[in-house]
Amino acid sequence: MLVAGIRDAVATAGAQQARRQLSRAVQDYVQTVFLGDLKPAPVVARGAIDLDGVLERDPLGFPYLTPVAALALRALLAHGTEVVLATGRSLSHVLDRSETYGLAGGVAEYGSVIYDQRRGRTRLLVPPDEWEALARVRRLLAAEPGVEVDAGYTYVVRGYEPRDDGPRRSLRGDLVDAVLDAVRPAQLRVSAASTQTDFVAGSVHKGLGLIALAEELGWPTGLDFAIGDSVEDLPMLRMAAHPFAPANAEPGVGEAGIPVMAGGFQHGFAEAVAEFLNHPPGS
């Protein structure tokens, strides 16, 4: 099933679409093999998980779960932990994974929008002035030669510079500064990686998104379990009675007092789940 999905994606899609289809093929495989036989468990705990660098990685060029991560997620769900995602990725990524993995929903695009899987309902958290500023950023970047804007992101603006000789890269610092100056006094912040630059409403973050999502879901405000790997995750991690970070976490996460696992990426996620449940996933 997985091999067939990968073959079909490569044969029929362009690069971006192929990434999405390859990721979905693995999601469907994980759902069938690791999660399909799970029966609903009484909810005894609530947790939030970051996607990039925690639940998923993309060393093959598309994001996916390994068996280690799939077993850890299964263990959380089997023990009655209701799980949501909290990620900088697009809303469509949260919708896909919430549906496929049976999650309660999630916070997408750095806390800009939330999704309640039970009701199939989304809610925008960006205030009007910052929403207008983001629209202007989108127009400015779209008019800039050599810059592309990722159409898959609606509630933040993701820009990058494509290259023919290698991976795309983040935007130049002088361009970022000029764009921010052009939209003042609206307060936007920037989250940059090597392959893209994200412009985010300054008043939102994952912690506020999780508080809003908890209201939608009827949860208590606090979390029992959370795991993340970046300073963007600190508001989420500080909400949790049991916060964790994998070994690949940014230095600021450990410096903030968050327990850091010995293993990185999905292995760190599995170790965190083992600590939370008091036994290794799958045992």
Accessible surface in RSA format (square Angstrom, percent):
REM  Atomic radii and reference values for relative SASA: ProtOr
REM  Chains: A
REM  Algorithm: Lee & Richards
REM  Probe-radius: 1.40
REM  Slices: 20
REM RES _ NUM      All-atoms   Total-Side   Main-Chain    Non-polar    All polar
REM                ABS   REL    ABS   REL    ABS   REL    ABS   REL    ABS   REL
RES MET A   1   143.33  74.2  88.56  58.6  54.77 130.4  80.56  68.5  62.78  83.2
RES LEU A   2    45.74  25.5  44.20  31.6   1.54   3.9  44.52  31.3   1.21   3.3
RES VAL A   3   110.09  72.4 108.89  98.6   1.20   2.9 109.42  95.1   0.67   1.8
RES ALA A   4    36.45  33.5  35.23  54.4   1.22   2.8  35.23  49.6   1.22   3.2
RES GLY A   5    22.49  27.7   0.00   N/A  22.49  27.7  18.80  51.6   3.69   8.3
RES ILE A   6    58.26  33.2  58.26  43.4   0.00   0.0  58.26  42.0   0.00   0.0
RES ARG A   7   144.60  60.7 137.37  70.0   7.23  17.2  71.27  97.4  73.33  44.4
RES ASP A   8    80.11  56.1  78.62  78.2   1.50   3.5  25.50  60.0  54.61  54.5
RES ALA A   9     1.51   1.4   0.78   1.2   0.74   1.7   1.14   1.6   0.37   1.0
RES VAL A  10    98.90  65.1  82.06  74.3  16.84  40.6  83.79  72.8  15.11  41.0
RES ALA A  11    82.09  75.5  40.27  62.1  41.81  95.1  50.37  70.9  31.71  84.0
RES THR A  12   105.18  74.8  68.45  69.4  36.73  87.5  69.78  93.7  35.40  53.5
RES ALA A  13    20.99  19.3   0.01   0.0  20.98  47.7   2.22   3.1  18.77  49.7
RES GLY A  14    47.92  59.1   0.00   N/A  47.92  59.1  39.94 109.6   7.97  17.9
RES ALA A  15    85.96  79.0  64.43  99.4  21.53  49.0  73.65 103.7  12.31  32.6
RES GLN A  16   108.66  60.8 100.01  73.1   8.66  20.6  57.86 123.2  50.80  38.5
RES GLN A  17   101.41  56.7  93.54  68.4   7.87  18.7  34.00  72.4  67.41  51.1
RES ALA A  18    13.86  12.7  13.86  21.4   0.00   0.0  13.86  19.5   0.00   0.0
RES ARG A  19    87.96  36.9  87.55  44.6   0.41   1.0  31.71  43.3  56.25  34.1
RES ARG A  20   100.29  42.1  95.55  48.7   4.74  11.3  43.52  59.5  56.77  34.4
RES GLN A  21    59.46  33.2  53.81  39.3   5.65  13.5  27.58  58.7  31.88  24.2
RES LEU A  22    20.58  11.5  20.58  14.7   0.00   0.0  20.58  14.5   0.00   0.0
RES SER A  23     2.95   2.5   2.82   3.8   0.13   0.3   2.64   5.6   0.31   0.4
RES ARG A  24    75.33  31.6  75.33  38.4   0.00   0.0  33.10  45.2  42.22  25.6
RES ALA A  25    14.08  12.9   5.34   8.2   8.74  19.9  12.35  17.4   1.73   4.6
RES VAL A  26    11.55   7.6  11.55  10.5   0.00   0.0  11.55  10.0   0.00   0.0
RES GLN A  27     3.16   1.8   3.16   2.3   0.00   0.0   1.60   3.4   1.56   1.2
RES ASP A  28    48.59  34.0  46.94  46.7   1.65   3.9  11.37  26.8  37.22  37.1
RES TYR A  29    75.29  35.2  75.29  42.8   0.00   0.0  35.98  27.0  39.32  48.5
RES VAL A  30     3.39   2.2   3.39   3.1   0.00   0.0   3.39   2.9   0.00   0.0
RES GLN A  31    64.01  35.8  64.01  46.8   0.00   0.0   9.53  20.3  54.48  41.3
RES THR A  32    78.17  55.6  59.72  60.5  18.46  44.0  51.01  68.5  27.16  41.1
RES VAL A  33    81.67  53.7  52.53  47.6  29.14  70.2  57.74  50.2  23.93  64.9
RES PHE A  34    30.14  15.1  28.49  17.6   1.65   4.3  30.14  18.3   0.00   0.0
RES LEU A  35    12.30   6.9   5.15   3.7   7.15  18.0   5.15   3.6   7.15  19.2
RES GLY A  36    45.48  56.1   0.00   N/A  45.48  56.1  14.05  38.5  31.43  70.4
RES ASP A  37    90.31  63.3  73.68  73.3  16.63  39.3  44.82 105.5  45.48  45.4
RES LEU A  38    45.84  25.5  24.66  17.6  21.17  53.2  25.92  18.2  19.92  53.6
RES LYS A  39   159.79  78.0 146.85  90.1  12.94  30.8 111.64 100.5  48.15  51.3
RES PRO A  40   135.15  98.5 101.26  92.3  33.89 123.2 113.39  93.6  21.76 135.3
RES ALA A  41    34.68  31.9  13.11  20.2  21.57  49.1  16.27  22.9  18.41  48.8
RES PRO A  42   114.55  83.5  99.63  90.8  14.92  54.2 112.12  92.6   2.42  15.1
RES VAL A  43    70.20  46.2  41.34  37.4  28.86  69.5  41.34  35.9  28.86  78.3
RES VAL A  44   109.61  72.1  75.45  68.3  34.16  82.3  82.93  72.1  26.67  72.3
RES ALA A  45     9.14   8.4   9.10  14.1   0.04   0.1   9.14  12.9   0.00   0.0
RES ARG A  46    58.37  24.5  58.37  29.8   0.00   0.0   1.60   2.2  56.77  34.4
RES GLY A  47     0.08   0.1   0.00   N/A   0.08   0.1   0.08   0.2   0.00   0.0
RES ALA A  48     0.00   0.0   0.00   0.0   0.00   0.0   0.00   0.0   0.00   0.0
RES ILE A  49     0.40   0.2   0.40   0.3   0.00   0.0   0.40   0.3   0.00   0.0
RES ASP A  50     7.55   5.3   7.55   7.5   0.00   0.0   0.00   0.0   7.55   7.5
RES LEU A  51     0.00   0.0   0.00   0.0   0.00   0.0   0.00   0.0   0.00   0.0
RES ASP A  52    72.82  51.0  70.83  70.5   1.99   4.7  34.07  80.2  38.75  38.6
RES GLY A  53    11.62  14.3   0.00   N/A  11.62  14.3   7.76  21.3   3.86   8.7
RES VAL A  54     0.05   0.0   0.00   0.0   0.05   0.1   0.00   0.0   0.05   0.1
RES LEU A  55     0.09   0.1   0.09   0.1   0.00   0.0   0.09   0.1   0.00   0.0
RES GLU A  56     0.22   0.1   0.22   0.2   0.00   0.0   0.00   0.0   0.22   0.2
RES ARG A  57    92.19  38.7  85.71  43.7   6.49  15.4  13.67  18.7  78.52  47.6
RES ASP A  58    74.19  52.0  65.47  65.2   8.72  20.6   5.25  12.3  68.95  68.8
RES PRO A  59    83.85  61.1  40.68  37.1  43.18 156.9  53.99  44.6  29.87 185.6
RES LEU A  60   127.73  71.1  97.71  69.9  30.02  75.5 103.80  72.9  23.92  64.4
RES GLY A  61    38.26  47.2   0.00   N/A  38.26  47.2  32.82  90.1   5.44  12.2
RES PHE A  62    11.81   5.9  11.81   7.3   0.00   0.0  11.81   7.2   0.00   0.0
RES PRO A  63     9.65   7.0   9.65   8.8   0.00   0.0   9.65   8.0   0.00   0.0
RES TYR A  64    36.05  16.8  34.57  19.7   1.48   3.9  19.90  15.0  16.15  19.9
RES LEU A  65     5.48   3.1   0.03   0.0   5.46  13.7   0.03   0.0   5.46  14.7
RES THR A  66    37.74  26.8  36.40  36.9   1.34   3.2  36.75  49.4   0.98   1.5
RES PRO A  67    85.87  62.6  84.98  77.5   0.90   3.3  85.47  70.6   0.41   2.5
RES VAL A  68    48.41  31.9  45.46  41.2   2.96   7.1  47.52  41.3   0.89   2.4
RES ALA A  69     0.00   0.0   0.00   0.0   0.00   0.0   0.00   0.0   0.00   0.0
RES ALA A  70     0.02   0.0   0.00   0.0   0.02   0.1   0.02   0.0   0.00   0.0
RES LEU A  71    65.70  36.6  65.09  46.6   0.61   1.5  65.09  45.7   0.61   1.6
RES ALA A  72     0.00   0.0   0.00   0.0   0.00   0.0   0.00   0.0   0.00   0.0
RES LEU A  73     0.15   0.1   0.15   0.1   0.00   0.0   0.15   0.1   0.00   0.0
RES ARG A  74    65.73  27.6  65.73  33.5   0.00   0.0  11.32  15.5  54.41  33.0
RES ALA A  75     6.79   6.2   2.28   3.5   4.51  10.3   6.76   9.5   0.02   0.1
RES LEU A  76     0.03   0.0   0.03   0.0   0.00   0.0   0.03   0.0   0.00   0.0
RES LEU A  77    30.81  17.2  22.05  15.8   8.76  22.0  22.68  15.9   8.13  21.9
RES ALA A  78    46.25  42.5  24.02  37.1  22.23  50.6  26.33  37.1  19.92  52.8
RES HIS A  79    82.06  44.8  66.47  46.2  15.59  39.9  59.02  60.8  23.04  26.8
RES GLY A  80     3.53   4.4   0.00   N/A   3.53   4.4   3.53   9.7   0.00   0.0
RES THR A  81     3.78   2.7   1.31   1.3   2.47   5.9   0.48   0.6   3.30   5.0
RES GLU A  82    29.20  16.8  24.14  18.3   5.06  12.0  14.61  28.3  14.59  11.9
RES VAL A  83     1.04   0.7   0.14   0.1   0.89   2.2   0.14   0.1   0.89   2.4
RES VAL A  84     0.00   0.0   0.00   0.0   0.00   0.0   0.00   0.0   0.00   0.0
RES LEU A  85     0.11   0.1   0.11   0.1   0.00   0.0   0.11   0.1   0.00   0.0
RES ALA A  86     0.00   0.0   0.00   0.0   0.00   0.0   0.00   0.0   0.00   0.0
RES THR A  87     0.55   0.4   0.55   0.6   0.00   0.0   0.00   0.0   0.55   0.8
RES GLY A  88    11.30  13.9   0.00   N/A  11.30  13.9   6.58  18.0   4.72  10.6
RES ARG A  89    12.28   5.2  11.96   6.1   0.32   0.8   9.15  12.5   3.13   1.9
RES SER A  90     2.50   2.1   2.50   3.3   0.00   0.0   0.55   1.2   1.95   2.7
RES LEU A  91    23.38  13.0  23.13  16.6   0.25   0.6  23.13  16.2   0.25   0.7
RES SER A  92    39.02  33.0  33.22  44.3   5.81  13.4  31.51  67.1   7.51  10.5
RES HIS A  93    31.71  17.3  31.71  22.0   0.00   0.0  13.82  14.2  17.89  20.8
RES VAL A  94     0.00   0.0   0.00   0.0   0.00   0.0   0.00   0.0   0.00   0.0
RES LEU A  95    62.84  35.0  61.11  43.7   1.73   4.3  61.38  43.1   1.46   3.9
RES ASP A  96    18.79  13.2  18.41  18.3   0.39   0.9   0.39   0.9  18.41  18.4
RES ARG A  97     3.14   1.3   3.14   1.6   0.00   0.0   0.00   0.0   3.14   1.9
RES SER A  98     0.00   0.0   0.00   0.0   0.00   0.0   0.00   0.0   0.00   0.0
RES GLU A  99   113.84  65.4  96.68  73.1  17.16  40.9  27.20  52.6  86.64  70.7
RES THR A 100    12.28   8.7   3.05   3.1   9.23  22.0   8.48  11.4   3.80   5.7
RES TYR A 101     4.99   2.3   0.30   0.2   4.70  12.2   1.61   1.2   3.38   4.2
RES GLY A 102    58.33  71.9   0.00   N/A  58.33  71.9  35.09  96.3  23.24  52.1
RES LEU A 103     4.23   2.4   0.08   0.1   4.15  10.4   1.21   0.8   3.02   8.1
RES ALA A 104     7.06   6.5   0.20   0.3   6.86  15.6   5.74   8.1   1.32   3.5
RES GLY A 105     0.00   0.0   0.00   N/A   0.00   0.0   0.00   0.0   0.00   0.0
RES GLY A 106     0.00   0.0   0.00   N/A   0.00   0.0   0.00   0.0   0.00   0.0
RES VAL A 107     0.00   0.0   0.00   0.0   0.00   0.0   0.00   0.0   0.00   0.0
RES ALA A 108     0.00   0.0   0.00   0.0   0.00   0.0   0.00   0.0   0.00   0.0
RES GLU A 109     1.18   0.7   1.18   0.9   0.00   0.0   0.00   0.0   1.18   1.0
RES TYR A 110    19.08   8.9  19.04  10.8   0.03   0.1   6.75   5.1  12.33  15.2
RES GLY A 111     0.01   0.0   0.00   N/A   0.01   0.0   0.00   0.0   0.01   0.0
RES SER A 112     0.00   0.0   0.00   0.0   0.00   0.0   0.00   0.0   0.00   0.0
RES VAL A 113     1.23   0.8   1.23   1.1   0.00   0.0   1.23   1.1   0.00   0.0
RES ILE A 114     1.79   1.0   1.79   1.3   0.00   0.0   1.79   1.3   0.00   0.0
RES TYR A 115    21.13   9.9  21.13  12.0   0.00   0.0   3.86   2.9  17.27  21.3
RES ASP A 116     1.34   0.9   0.98   1.0   0.36   0.8   0.98   2.3   0.36   0.4
RES GLN A 117    53.18  29.7  44.08  32.2   9.09  21.7  11.70  24.9  41.48  31.5
RES ARG A 118   129.20  54.2  88.93  45.3  40.27  95.9  55.22  75.5  73.98  44.8
RES ARG A 119   130.89  55.0  96.77  49.3  34.12  81.2  37.99  51.9  92.90  56.3
RES GLY A 120    54.16  66.8   0.00   N/A  54.16  66.8  21.47  58.9  32.70  73.2
RES ARG A 121   117.01  49.1 111.37  56.8   5.64  13.4  52.20  71.3  64.81  39.3
RES THR A 122    61.66  43.9  40.98  41.5  20.68  49.3  12.40  16.7  49.26  74.5
RES ARG A 123    89.86  37.7  84.82  43.2   5.04  12.0  49.61  67.8  40.25  24.4
RES LEU A 124    76.86  42.8  52.76  37.7  24.10  60.6  52.76  37.1  24.10  64.9
RES LEU A 125    41.55  23.1  21.27  15.2  20.28  51.0  26.94  18.9  14.61  39.3
RES VAL A 126     9.87   6.5   0.00   0.0   9.87  23.8   0.17   0.1   9.70  26.3
RES PRO A 127    43.00  31.3  36.74  33.5   6.26  22.8  43.00  35.5   0.00   0.0
RES PRO A 128   104.55  76.2  98.69  90.0   5.86  21.3 104.51  86.3   0.03   0.2
RES ASP A 129    84.55  59.2  76.67  76.3   7.88  18.6  41.22  97.0  43.34  43.2
RES GLU A 130    11.96   6.9  11.96   9.0   0.00   0.0   0.23   0.4  11.73   9.6
RES TRP A 131    87.82  35.2  87.15  42.2   0.67   1.6  59.85  31.9  27.98  45.4
RES GLU A 132   119.91  68.8 112.92  85.4   7.00  16.7  41.36  80.0  78.55  64.1
RES ALA A 133     8.09   7.4   2.17   3.4   5.92  13.5   7.55  10.6   0.54   1.4
RES LEU A 134     4.74   2.6   4.66   3.3   0.07   0.2   4.74   3.3   0.00   0.0
RES ALA A 135    39.10  36.0  33.64  51.9   5.46  12.4  37.64  53.0   1.46   3.9
RES ARG A 136   106.40  44.7 106.40  54.2   0.00   0.0  22.79  31.2  83.61  50.7
RES VAL A 137     0.00   0.0   0.00   0.0   0.00   0.0   0.00   0.0   0.00   0.0
RES ARG A 138    66.85  28.1  66.85  34.1   0.00   0.0  45.91  62.7  20.94  12.7
RES ARG A 139   149.14  62.6 140.24  71.5   8.90  21.2  73.72 100.8  75.42  45.7
RES LEU A 140    62.81  35.0  56.10  40.1   6.72  16.9  57.32  40.3   5.49  14.8
RES LEU A 141     0.18   0.1   0.18   0.1   0.00   0.0   0.18   0.1   0.00   0.0
RES ALA A 142    73.20  67.3  41.78  64.5  31.42  71.5  46.15  65.0  27.05  71.6
RES ALA A 143    83.74  77.0  50.71  78.2  33.04  75.2  61.91  87.2  21.83  57.8
RES GLU A 144    51.38  29.5  46.50  35.2   4.88  11.6   1.30   2.5  50.09  40.9
RES PRO A 145   113.98  83.1  92.14  84.0  21.84  79.4 103.66  85.6  10.33  64.2
RES GLY A 146    58.87  72.6   0.00   N/A  58.87  72.6  41.71 114.5  17.16  38.4
RES VAL A 147    14.67   9.7   0.57   0.5  14.10  34.0   0.57   0.5  14.10  38.2
RES GLU A 148    82.65  47.5  79.02  59.8   3.63   8.7  27.38  53.0  55.27  45.1
RES VAL A 149    36.11  23.8  12.53  11.3  23.57  56.8  12.53  10.9  23.57  63.9
RES ASP A 150    20.84  14.6  17.36  17.3   3.47   8.2   4.50  10.6  16.33  16.3
RES ALA A 151    99.06  91.1  67.19 103.7  31.87  72.5  73.98 104.2  25.08  66.4
RES GLY A 152    43.77  54.0   0.00   N/A  43.77  54.0  32.64  89.6  11.14  24.9
RES TYR A 153    12.14   5.7  10.73   6.1   1.41   3.7   8.31   6.2   3.83   4.7
RES THR A 154    71.31  50.7  63.85  64.7   7.46  17.8  39.14  52.6  32.16  48.6
RES TYR A 155    39.75  18.6  39.45  22.4   0.30   0.8  11.32   8.5  28.43  35.0
RES VAL A 156     0.14   0.1   0.00   0.0   0.14   0.3   0.14   0.1   0.00   0.0
RES VAL A 157     0.00   0.0   0.00   0.0   0.00   0.0   0.00   0.0   0.00   0.0
RES ARG A 158    24.53  10.3  24.53  12.5   0.00   0.0   0.00   0.0  24.53  14.9
RES GLY A 159     0.00   0.0   0.00   N/A   0.00   0.0   0.00   0.0   0.00   0.0
RES TYR A 160    23.97  11.2  23.97  13.6   0.00   0.0   5.08   3.8  18.89  23.3
RES GLU A 161    16.06   9.2  16.06  12.2   0.00   0.0   6.99  13.5   9.08   7.4
RES PRO A 162    60.21  43.9  42.13  38.4  18.08  65.7  42.53  35.1  17.67 109.8
RES ARG A 163    94.74  39.8  70.81  36.1  23.93  57.0  19.28  26.4  75.45  45.7
RES ASP A 164   163.32 114.4 120.13 119.6  43.19 102.1  41.44  97.5 121.87 121.5
RES ASP A 165   128.49  90.0  87.48  87.1  41.01  97.0  51.49 121.2  77.00  76.8
RES GLY A 166    33.17  40.9   0.00   N/A  33.17  40.9  21.49  59.0  11.68  26.2
RES PRO A 167    95.82  69.8  83.43  76.1  12.39  45.0  95.21  78.6   0.60   3.7
RES ARG A 168    58.79  24.7  50.68  25.8   8.11  19.3  25.07  34.3  33.72  20.4
RES ARG A 169   115.47  48.5 115.47  58.9   0.00   0.0  31.42  42.9  84.05  50.9
RES SER A 170    33.06  27.9  26.73  35.7   6.33  14.6   0.80   1.7  32.26  45.2
RES LEU A 171    12.62   7.0   0.00   0.0  12.62  31.7   0.03   0.0  12.59  33.9
RES ARG A 172   108.65  45.6  99.37  50.7   9.28  22.1  65.93  90.1  42.72  25.9
RES GLY A 173    50.01  61.7   0.00   N/A  50.01  61.7  37.19 102.1  12.82  28.7
RES ASP A 174    95.03  66.6  79.33  79.0  15.70  37.1  46.82 110.2  48.21  48.1
RES LEU A 175    14.53   8.1  12.09   8.6   2.44   6.1  14.53  10.2   0.00   0.0
RES VAL A 176    16.54  10.9  16.54  15.0   0.00   0.0  16.54  14.4   0.00   0.0
RES ASP A 177    87.10  61.0  85.09  84.7   2.01   4.8  24.57  57.8  62.53  62.4
RES ALA A 178    57.47  52.8  46.16  71.2  11.31  25.7  51.78  72.9   5.69  15.1
RES VAL A 179     5.23   3.4   4.49   4.1   0.74   1.8   5.23   4.5   0.00   0.0
RES LEU A 180    30.64  17.1  29.77  21.3   0.87   2.2  29.77  20.9   0.87   2.3
RES ASP A 181    87.21  61.1  72.02  71.7  15.19  35.9  25.94  61.0  61.27  61.1
RES ALA A 182    35.67  32.8  17.92  27.7  17.74  40.4  29.84  42.0   5.83  15.4
RES VAL A 183     9.85   6.5   1.32   1.2   8.53  20.6   4.41   3.8   5.44  14.7
RES ARG A 184   134.44  56.4 110.91  56.5  23.53  56.0  47.24  64.6  87.20  52.8
RES PRO A 185   123.95  90.3 111.81 101.9  12.14  44.1 115.02  95.0   8.93  55.5
RES ALA A 186    16.65  15.3   8.38  12.9   8.26  18.8  13.59  19.1   3.05   8.1
RES GLN A 187   110.07  61.6 107.27  78.4   2.80   6.7  51.30 109.2  58.78  44.6
RES LEU A 188    20.11  11.2   0.02   0.0  20.09  50.5   0.26   0.2  19.85  53.4
RES ARG A 189    61.88  26.0  57.35  29.2   4.53  10.8  51.90  70.9   9.99   6.1
RES VAL A 190    52.41  34.5  21.91  19.8  30.50  73.5  21.91  19.0  30.50  82.7
RES SER A 191    24.78  20.9  17.91  23.9   6.87  15.8   6.18  13.2  18.60  26.1
RES ALA A 192    72.22  66.4  34.31  52.9  37.91  86.2  35.43  49.9  36.80  97.5
RES ALA A 193    49.59  45.6  35.06  54.1  14.53  33.1  47.09  66.3   2.50   6.6
RES SER A 194    92.99  78.6  71.65  95.6  21.34  49.2  56.55 120.4  36.44  51.1
RES THR A 195    46.79  33.3  46.79  47.4   0.00   0.0  32.25  43.3  14.53  22.0
RES GLN A 196    25.26  14.1  25.26  18.5   0.00   0.0   0.00   0.0  25.26  19.2
RES THR A 197     1.53   1.1   1.53   1.5   0.00   0.0   0.69   0.9   0.83   1.3
RES ASP A 198     0.26   0.2   0.26   0.3   0.00   0.0   0.00   0.0   0.26   0.3
RES PHE A 199     0.00   0.0   0.00   0.0   0.00   0.0   0.00   0.0   0.00   0.0
RES VAL A 200     0.00   0.0   0.00   0.0   0.00   0.0   0.00   0.0   0.00   0.0
RES ALA A 201     0.00   0.0   0.00   0.0   0.00   0.0   0.00   0.0   0.00   0.0
RES GLY A 202    33.59  41.4   0.00   N/A  33.59  41.4   8.30  22.8  25.29  56.6
RES SER A 203    52.50  44.4  34.10  45.5  18.39  42.4  43.13  91.8   9.37  13.1
RES VAL A 204     4.91   3.2   3.99   3.6   0.93   2.2   3.99   3.5   0.93   2.5
RES HIS A 205    60.77  33.2  60.77  42.2   0.00   0.0  41.91  43.2  18.86  21.9
RES LYS A 206     5.88   2.9   5.83   3.6   0.04   0.1   0.57   0.5   5.31   5.7
RES GLY A 207     3.06   3.8   0.00   N/A   3.06   3.8   3.06   8.4   0.00   0.0
RES LEU A 208    80.63  44.9  77.29  55.3   3.34   8.4  77.29  54.3   3.34   9.0
RES GLY A 209     0.00   0.0   0.00   N/A   0.00   0.0   0.00   0.0   0.00   0.0
RES LEU A 210     4.48   2.5   2.22   1.6   2.26   5.7   2.22   1.6   2.26   6.1
RES ILE A 211    63.47  36.1  63.38  47.2   0.10   0.2  63.38  45.6   0.10   0.3
RES ALA A 212    10.53   9.7   9.16  14.1   1.38   3.1  10.33  14.6   0.20   0.5
RES LEU A 213     1.20   0.7   1.20   0.9   0.00   0.0   1.20   0.8   0.00   0.0
RES ALA A 214     5.21   4.8   4.51   7.0   0.70   1.6   4.59   6.5   0.62   1.6
RES GLU A 215   122.76  70.5  95.42  72.2  27.34  65.1  46.62  90.2  76.14  62.2
RES GLU A 216    29.88  17.2  20.39  15.4   9.50  22.6   8.32  16.1  21.56  17.6
RES LEU A 217     8.87   4.9   0.00   0.0   8.87  22.3   0.72   0.5   8.15  21.9
RES GLY A 218    64.06  79.0   0.00   N/A  64.06  79.0  34.96  95.9  29.10  65.2
RES TRP A 219    21.80   8.7   5.67   2.7  16.12  37.9   6.33   3.4  15.47  25.1
RES PRO A 220    82.05  59.8  68.45  62.4  13.60  49.4  80.90  66.8   1.15   7.1
RES THR A 221    84.27  59.9  77.32  78.4   6.96  16.6  42.52  57.1  41.76  63.1
RES GLY A 222    38.85  47.9   0.00   N/A  38.85  47.9  27.91  76.6  10.94  24.5
RES LEU A 223     8.91   5.0   3.03   2.2   5.88  14.8   4.50   3.2   4.41  11.9
RES ASP A 224    50.00  35.0  49.95  49.7   0.06   0.1   3.16   7.4  46.85  46.7
RES PHE A 225     0.10   0.1   0.10   0.1   0.00   0.0   0.10   0.1   0.00   0.0
RES ALA A 226     0.00   0.0   0.00   0.0   0.00   0.0   0.00   0.0   0.00   0.0
RES ILE A 227     0.00   0.0   0.00   0.0   0.00   0.0   0.00   0.0   0.00   0.0
RES GLY A 228     0.00   0.0   0.00   N/A   0.00   0.0   0.00   0.0   0.00   0.0
RES ASP A 229    20.42  14.3  19.20  19.1   1.22   2.9   0.60   1.4  19.82  19.8
RES SER A 230    19.47  16.5  19.47  26.0   0.00   0.0  14.06  29.9   5.41   7.6
RES VAL A 231    74.31  48.9  66.48  60.2   7.83  18.9  66.52  57.8   7.79  21.1
RES GLU A 232    34.90  20.0  29.49  22.3   5.42  12.9  20.88  40.4  14.03  11.5
RES ASP A 233     0.00   0.0   0.00   0.0   0.00   0.0   0.00   0.0   0.00   0.0
RES LEU A 234    18.71  10.4  18.71  13.4   0.00   0.0  18.71  13.1   0.00   0.0
RES PRO A 235    36.45  26.6  28.44  25.9   8.01  29.1  33.65  27.8   2.80  17.4
RES MET A 236     0.00   0.0   0.00   0.0   0.00   0.0   0.00   0.0   0.00   0.0
RES LEU A 237     0.28   0.2   0.00   0.0   0.28   0.7   0.00   0.0   0.28   0.8
RES ARG A 238   159.56  67.0 124.16  63.3  35.39  84.3  58.40  79.8 101.16  61.3
RES MET A 239    37.24  19.3  19.06  12.6  18.17  43.3  27.81  23.6   9.43  12.5
RES ALA A 240    13.12  12.1   0.00   0.0  13.12  29.8   0.94   1.3  12.18  32.3
RES ALA A 241    74.66  68.6  39.08  60.3  35.59  81.0  51.83  73.0  22.83  60.5
RES HIS A 242    89.93  49.1  87.49  60.8   2.44   6.2  47.40  48.8  42.53  49.5
RES PRO A 243    26.30  19.2  25.80  23.5   0.50   1.8  25.80  21.3   0.50   3.1
RES PHE A 244     9.45   4.7   9.45   5.9   0.00   0.0   9.45   5.7   0.00   0.0
RES ALA A 245     0.00   0.0   0.00   0.0   0.00   0.0   0.00   0.0   0.00   0.0
RES PRO A 246     0.00   0.0   0.00   0.0   0.00   0.0   0.00   0.0   0.00   0.0
RES ALA A 247    49.86  45.8  25.37  39.2  24.49  55.7  25.90  36.5  23.96  63.5
RES ASN A 248    46.60  32.1  14.40  13.9  32.20  77.5  23.28  56.0  23.32  22.5
RES ALA A 249    17.85  16.4   1.83   2.8  16.02  36.5   1.83   2.6  16.02  42.4
RES GLU A 250    77.39  44.4  73.08  55.3   4.31  10.3  34.87  67.4  42.52  34.7
RES PRO A 251   104.60  76.2  90.96  82.9  13.64  49.6 102.86  84.9   1.74  10.8
RES GLY A 252    21.90  27.0   0.00   N/A  21.90  27.0  14.39  39.5   7.51  16.8
RES VAL A 253     0.00   0.0   0.00   0.0   0.00   0.0   0.00   0.0   0.00   0.0
RES GLY A 254    32.25  39.8   0.00   N/A  32.25  39.8  16.12  44.2  16.13  36.1
RES GLU A 255   146.07  83.9 105.12  79.5  40.95  97.5  54.88 106.1  91.19  74.5
RES ALA A 256    40.84  37.6   4.54   7.0  36.30  82.6  17.17  24.2  23.68  62.7
RES GLY A 257    61.09  75.3   0.00   N/A  61.09  75.3  35.87  98.4  25.21  56.5
RES ILE A 258    13.42   7.6   8.86   6.6   4.56  11.0   9.01   6.5   4.41  12.0
RES PRO A 259    63.93  46.6  52.78  48.1  11.15  40.5  63.93  52.8   0.00   0.0
RES VAL A 260    70.74  46.6  40.78  36.9  29.96  72.2  40.78  35.4  29.96  81.3
RES MET A 261    14.63   7.6   8.86   5.9   5.78  13.8   8.73   7.4   5.90   7.8
RES ALA A 262    98.94  91.0  60.62  93.6  38.32  87.2  72.39 101.9  26.56  70.3
RES GLY A 263    13.90  17.1   0.00   N/A  13.90  17.1  13.90  38.1   0.00   0.0
RES GLY A 264    22.44  27.7   0.00   N/A  22.44  27.7   9.11  25.0  13.32  29.8
RES PHE A 265    66.31  33.2  66.31  41.1   0.00   0.0  66.31  40.2   0.00   0.0
RES GLN A 266     6.25   3.5   5.90   4.3   0.35   0.8   1.69   3.6   4.56   3.5
RES HIS A 267   111.17  60.8 110.26  76.6   0.92   2.3  65.57  67.6  45.61  53.1
RES GLY A 268     0.00   0.0   0.00   N/A   0.00   0.0   0.00   0.0   0.00   0.0
RES PHE A 269     0.00   0.0   0.00   0.0   0.00   0.0   0.00   0.0   0.00   0.0
RES ALA A 270    14.98  13.8  14.37  22.2   0.61   1.4  14.70  20.7   0.28   0.7
RES GLU A 271    64.42  37.0  60.07  45.4   4.34  10.3  37.41  72.4  27.00  22.0
RES ALA A 272     0.00   0.0   0.00   0.0   0.00   0.0   0.00   0.0   0.00   0.0
RES VAL A 273     0.00   0.0   0.00   0.0   0.00   0.0   0.00   0.0   0.00   0.0
RES ALA A 274    23.73  21.8  20.57  31.7   3.17   7.2  20.94  29.5   2.79   7.4
RES GLU A 275   105.99  60.9  85.28  64.5  20.71  49.3  36.90  71.4  69.09  56.4
RES PHE A 276    38.17  19.1  19.09  11.8  19.08  49.6  21.85  13.3  16.31  46.7
RES LEU A 277    26.88  15.0  10.49   7.5  16.38  41.2  14.23  10.0  12.65  34.0
RES ASN A 278   135.35  93.3 101.79  98.4  33.56  80.8  33.53  80.7 101.82  98.4
RES HIS A 279    52.45  28.7  46.91  32.6   5.54  14.2  48.49  50.0   3.96   4.6
RES PRO A 280    82.66  60.2  82.66  75.3   0.00   0.0  82.66  68.2   0.00   0.0
RES PRO A 281    25.16  18.3  10.34   9.4  14.82  53.9  10.34   8.5  14.82  92.1
RES GLY A 282    61.19  75.5   0.00   N/A  61.19  75.5  22.96  63.0  38.24  85.6
RES SER A 283   103.19  87.2  38.84  51.8  64.35 148.2  72.07 153.5  31.12  43.6
END  Absolute sums over single chains surface
CHAIN  1 A    12493.9       9446.4       3047.4       7231.4       5262.5
END  Absolute sums over all chains
TOTAL         12493.9       9446.4       3047.4       7231.4       5262.5
